[in-house]
Amino acid sequence: MFDLNLYIELAKTFGFGLAQTGLVVFLLWKIATNHLKHISDDIRELKDNVNLLSVNVTTNITEIKERLAKVEGQLE
């Protein structure tokens, strides 16, 4: 069922190469997820900035309409 000698022989034969491959895969995975995290943070920040810009534009349009109505009222 559990043959320890088989695992020892496999470790002797492939041990360093397998450990090195595992380390490279782990580091590539960490780098990829770290980059994805930063990209996700950048997208969230841009989304918040776009929402703030939308509110500012809407507020400015409302203020312009009010000022225009006052000017039109004064001209009549």
DRENDO-1510 file (C-alpha; in Angstrom, 1 decimal, always signed):
<recs>
REC; n; res; u; v; w
REC; 1; MET; +0.0; +0.0; +0.0 .
REC; 2; PHE; +2.6; +2.6; +1.1 .
REC; 3; ASP; +6.0; +1.7; -0.3 .
REC; 4; LEU; +8.5; +4.0; +1.3 .
REC; 5; ASN; +11.4; +2.7; -0.8 .
REC; 6; LEU; +9.7; +3.7; -4.0 .
REC; 7; TYR; +9.3; +7.3; -2.8 .
REC; 8; ILE; +12.9; +7.4; -1.7 .
REC; 9; GLU; +14.1; +6.2; -5.1 .
REC; 10; LEU; +11.8; +8.7; -6.8 .
REC; 11; ALA; +13.2; +11.5; -4.6 .
REC; 12; LYS; +16.8; +10.5; -5.3 .
REC; 13; THR; +16.1; +10.4; -9.1 .
REC; 14; PHE; +13.8; +13.4; -9.5 .
REC; 15; GLY; +14.1; +15.3; -6.2 .
REC; 16; PHE; +16.1; +18.4; -7.2 .
REC; 17; GLY; +14.4; +18.8; -10.6 .
REC; 18; LEU; +11.0; +18.3; -9.1 .
REC; 19; ALA; +11.7; +20.7; -6.3 .
REC; 20; GLN; +13.1; +23.3; -8.7 .
REC; 21; THR; +10.1; +22.9; -11.0 .
REC; 22; GLY; +7.7; +23.3; -8.0 .
REC; 23; LEU; +9.5; +26.4; -6.9 .
REC; 24; VAL; +9.4; +28.0; -10.3 .
REC; 25; VAL; +5.7; +27.2; -10.7 .
REC; 26; PHE; +5.0; +28.6; -7.2 .
REC; 27; LEU; +6.9; +31.8; -7.9 .
REC; 28; LEU; +5.2; +32.3; -11.3 .
REC; 29; TRP; +1.8; +31.8; -9.7 .
REC; 30; LYS; +2.6; +34.4; -7.0 .
REC; 31; ILE; +3.8; +36.9; -9.5 .
REC; 32; ALA; +0.8; +36.4; -11.7 .
REC; 33; THR; -1.7; +36.7; -8.8 .
REC; 34; ASN; +0.1; +39.8; -7.5 .
REC; 35; HIS; -0.1; +41.5; -10.9 .
REC; 36; LEU; -3.8; +40.6; -11.2 .
REC; 37; LYS; -4.4; +42.1; -7.8 .
REC; 38; HIS; -2.8; +45.4; -8.8 .
REC; 39; ILE; -4.7; +45.4; -12.1 .
REC; 40; SER; -7.9; +44.8; -10.1 .
REC; 41; ASP; -7.1; +47.7; -7.7 .
REC; 42; ASP; -6.4; +50.0; -10.7 .
REC; 43; ILE; -9.7; +49.2; -12.3 .
REC; 44; ARG; -11.6; +49.8; -9.0 .
REC; 45; GLU; -9.8; +53.2; -8.6 .
REC; 46; LEU; -10.6; +54.2; -12.2 .
REC; 47; LYS; -14.3; +53.2; -11.7 .
REC; 48; ASP; -14.5; +55.4; -8.6 .
REC; 49; ASN; -12.9; +58.3; -10.5 .
REC; 50; VAL; -15.4; +57.9; -13.4 .
REC; 51; ASN; -18.3; +57.9; -10.9 .
REC; 52; LEU; -17.0; +61.1; -9.3 .
REC; 53; LEU; -16.6; +62.7; -12.7 .
REC; 54; SER; -20.1; +61.7; -13.6 .
REC; 55; VAL; -21.5; +63.3; -10.4 .
REC; 56; ASN; -19.4; +66.5; -11.1 .
REC; 57; VAL; -20.7; +66.8; -14.7 .
REC; 58; THR; -24.3; +66.3; -13.6 .
REC; 59; THR; -23.9; +68.9; -10.9 .
REC; 60; ASN; -22.3; +71.4; -13.3 .
REC; 61; ILE; -25.1; +70.9; -15.9 .
REC; 62; THR; -27.7; +71.5; -13.2 .
REC; 63; GLU; -25.9; +74.7; -12.1 .
REC; 64; ILE; -25.6; +75.9; -15.7 .
REC; 65; LYS; -29.3; +75.3; -16.3 .
REC; 66; GLU; -30.2; +77.3; -13.1 .
REC; 67; ARG; -28.0; +80.2; -14.1 .
REC; 68; LEU; -29.3; +80.2; -17.7 .
REC; 69; ALA; -32.9; +80.3; -16.3 .
REC; 70; LYS; -32.0; +83.3; -14.1 .
REC; 71; VAL; -30.4; +85.1; -17.1 .
REC; 72; GLU; -33.4; +84.3; -19.3 .
REC; 73; GLY; -35.7; +85.6; -16.5 .
REC; 74; GLN; -33.7; +88.9; -16.3 .
REC; 75; LEU; -33.8; +89.4; -20.1 .
REC; 76; GLU; -37.6; +89.1; -20.4 .
</recs>
